[in-house]
Amino acid sequence: MIRSLYTSATGMSAQQLNVDVIANNLANVNTTGFRRSRVEFQDLFYQTLRAPGAPSVLLGTEVPMGLQVGLGVRPVGTSKIFLQGTFEKSNNPFDIAIEGNGFFQVQKPNGEIAYTRAGSFSPDSQGRLMTPDGLLLSPELAVPSDAVQVSIEKDGTVSALIDGEITPVELGTVELARFVNPGGLQSVGDNLFLPTAASGEPIVGIPGEEGFGQLSQGFLESSNVNTVEELVHMILAQRAYELNSRVVQASDEMLQTANGLKR
């Protein structure tokens, strides 16, 4: 009975973490480029009272099955789900959405390159494209102050029509990065990811090339959180938490009964 108390406690702790992750998914349902997470669980080690295939004392044969008692569950990871989010038209010529695989590269103040799916960019006082937090798009792109129209092609080519000119001027190219294992990226907040040993090194390329998605100007990719699905997962996690709490209550009642026994 004591074993069941600790086993059900691991279940309650695991489901609490599950609800925490679901809550974060729902909180970011309107966050541009957000990728929902899912908790992965594993069963804990087992107490073996009789090993499978052990010799039978009475018959001298091997028993076909063992006698093992599990000791609970533990969360082992939160995997990011990199399904495509829906596109929302923004009418902002500097907003970019990625149709397919890839991440935008942005430069942090310390010079480190971070990666994001949020393509909400705006020019600064020097015309350089940057995120709402002031992180520069990498490689750097600057829009002339006298540009009257900016065009971003599906292959990332950026051109601008200068006031008084009839021929657009090419400004550069928006490059994308992809990873062998994007699920191994580290989320650091602010819609940013950092590479790890699990994700592998970034592979940089041109939009539309093999393995890279294309760009859509004037659109933003919304979160890939499905609210109905998350609510179903929340209900299941809540019910699992309640069932584990009932096991704690039942084990406590059994202990109380055992303590009340008289000679």
Secondary structure, DSSP 8 states (H G I E B T S, - for coil): -HHHHHHHHHHHHHHHHHHHHHHHHHHTTTSTT---EEEEEEE--EEEEE-TT-B-TTTSSB-SS-EEEE--EEEEEEEE------EEE---TTBEEEESS-EEEEE-TTS-EEEES--B-EE-TTSBEE-TT--EEES--B--TTEEEEEE-TT-EEEEEETT-SS-EEEEE--EEE-S-GGG-EEEETTEEE--TTT-S-EEE-TTSTT--EEEETEEE-----HHHHHHHHHHHHHHHHHHHHHHHHHHHHHHHHHT---
